[in-house]
Amino acid sequence: MKNVDIRFNTNFPTKSKFEWRVIIDGVETLVNNVRIDTPSYTSSTFIEGAGMKWHISTKANEVIIDHALTNNKIAIIK
Protein backbone atom coordinates (compact mmCIF):
# COMPACT_ATOMS: atom_id res chain seq x y z
CA MET A 1 0.00 0.00 0.00
CA LYS A 2 1.12 3.52 -0.79
CA ASN A 3 0.77 6.38 1.69
CA VAL A 4 -0.81 9.34 -0.12
CA ASP A 5 -1.22 12.89 1.20
CA ILE A 6 -2.99 15.60 -0.81
CA ARG A 7 -2.78 19.30 -0.03
CA PHE A 8 -3.40 22.60 -1.79
CA ASN A 9 -0.40 24.11 -3.57
CA THR A 10 -0.05 27.59 -2.03
CA ASN A 11 2.16 28.61 -5.00
CA PHE A 12 -0.91 28.44 -7.29
CA PRO A 13 -1.55 30.47 -9.43
CA THR A 14 1.32 32.95 -9.10
CA LYS A 15 4.29 30.52 -9.22
CA SER A 16 2.69 27.26 -10.39
CA LYS A 17 -0.07 26.20 -12.79
CA PHE A 18 -0.91 23.18 -10.60
CA GLU A 19 -3.46 23.43 -7.76
CA TRP A 20 -2.63 20.26 -5.82
CA ARG A 21 0.40 18.58 -4.27
CA VAL A 22 0.09 14.79 -4.22
CA ILE A 23 2.72 13.22 -1.97
CA ILE A 24 3.12 9.49 -2.60
CA ASP A 25 5.40 7.75 -0.09
CA GLY A 26 7.20 11.07 0.45
CA VAL A 27 7.62 11.96 -3.26
CA GLU A 28 5.67 15.01 -4.42
CA THR A 29 3.90 15.41 -7.77
CA LEU A 30 1.95 18.53 -8.76
CA VAL A 31 -1.43 18.05 -10.48
CA ASN A 32 -4.52 20.06 -11.47
CA ASN A 33 -7.17 17.55 -10.32
CA VAL A 34 -7.43 14.66 -7.90
CA ARG A 35 -9.84 11.72 -7.90
CA ILE A 36 -9.85 9.58 -4.75
CA ASP A 37 -11.47 6.14 -4.99
CA THR A 38 -10.32 4.93 -1.55
CA PRO A 39 -11.44 5.72 2.00
CA SER A 40 -9.76 8.97 3.10
CA TYR A 41 -9.18 10.95 6.27
CA THR A 42 -7.62 14.25 7.39
CA SER A 43 -4.11 14.43 8.80
CA SER A 44 -1.43 16.96 9.66
CA THR A 45 2.35 17.02 9.63
CA PHE A 46 4.84 19.48 11.06
CA ILE A 47 7.53 20.29 8.48
CA GLU A 48 10.69 21.98 9.78
CA GLY A 49 10.99 25.45 8.28
CA ALA A 50 7.44 25.36 6.83
CA GLY A 51 5.29 24.72 9.91
CA MET A 52 2.11 22.67 10.18
CA LYS A 53 0.62 21.30 6.95
CA TRP A 54 -2.85 19.74 6.70
CA HIS A 55 -3.76 16.96 4.27
CA ILE A 56 -6.43 14.71 2.93
CA SER A 57 -4.76 11.31 3.31
CA THR A 58 -5.37 7.78 2.14
CA LYS A 59 -3.75 4.40 1.57
CA ALA A 60 -3.74 3.33 -2.08
CA ASN A 61 -2.91 0.23 -4.07
CA GLU A 62 -2.28 2.38 -7.14
CA VAL A 63 -1.82 6.05 -8.08
CA ILE A 64 -2.06 6.98 -11.75
CA ILE A 65 -0.84 10.38 -12.94
CA ASP A 66 -2.79 10.97 -16.16
CA HIS A 67 -1.33 13.52 -18.60
CA ALA A 68 -4.06 13.01 -21.22
CA LEU A 69 -5.58 16.46 -20.79
CA THR A 70 -3.70 19.28 -22.50
CA ASN A 71 -1.82 21.29 -19.88
CA ASN A 72 -3.60 19.33 -17.13
CA LYS A 73 -2.57 16.41 -14.95
CA ILE A 74 -4.93 14.34 -12.82
CA ALA A 75 -4.00 11.98 -10.00
CA ILE A 76 -6.29 8.94 -9.86
CA ILE A 77 -5.96 7.21 -6.50
CA LYS A 78 -7.25 3.64 -6.26
N, C-alpha and C positions, 0 to 999 in steps of 0.2 A: 504494500500500500504506500502511496505517496502522500506526504503531508503538504497540503495546499493552503496558502493564505492569500487573500485577495484584499487589496486596499486601494483607495482612491489615490491617483498620482497628483500630488499637489503642484507639480510643474506644468500641468495642463491648464490652459492652452498656451501659456506664454513661452515655455521652453520645450514643450513636448506635444506631439499631436495625438498621443495615446492617453486615454482617461484612467486606465486601470493598471495596477502592478499585480501580477500573478507570481507568487513566490512558491516554487515547486521544490521541495527538499532543499531550501535555502538558495536556490538559483532563481533570479528575477527575470521575468519577461514582461514587456509592456504590450498591452492590447487595447483595442477600442471597446470590445464587448466581451461579456462573460456569460456562459450558460452553465449552470450547476445542476447536475442530475443526480446528486448524492445528498444524503442528510448533511446539513451544515449547522454551524454554531458561531457565536461571536467569541473573540479572544483578543488579548492584548499582549504586547511585548515591549519591554524597555530596551531601546537601542542606544548605546553609548554615543554621545554627541548629537543625537537626534531627538531623544526623549521617548515618551510613550507613544506607541503606534497601535491602532485598533484595526482588527481584521474581521472579515467573514472567513471562517476556516472550515476545512473538510478533509476527509481521507478519501483518496481516489485510487481506483485501479488503473486509470488511464487519463491523461490530459492531452488533448489534441489542440495544437495551435494552427488554426486554419487561415491561410493567407489568400483565400479565393476571392475575397472582396477587394476591389481596387482601393488602395490606400487604407484598408481596414484589416485588422487582425482580430479574430475571435478565439477565446479559450473555451474549449468544450471539456467539461470536467465530468467524468463518468466513474 
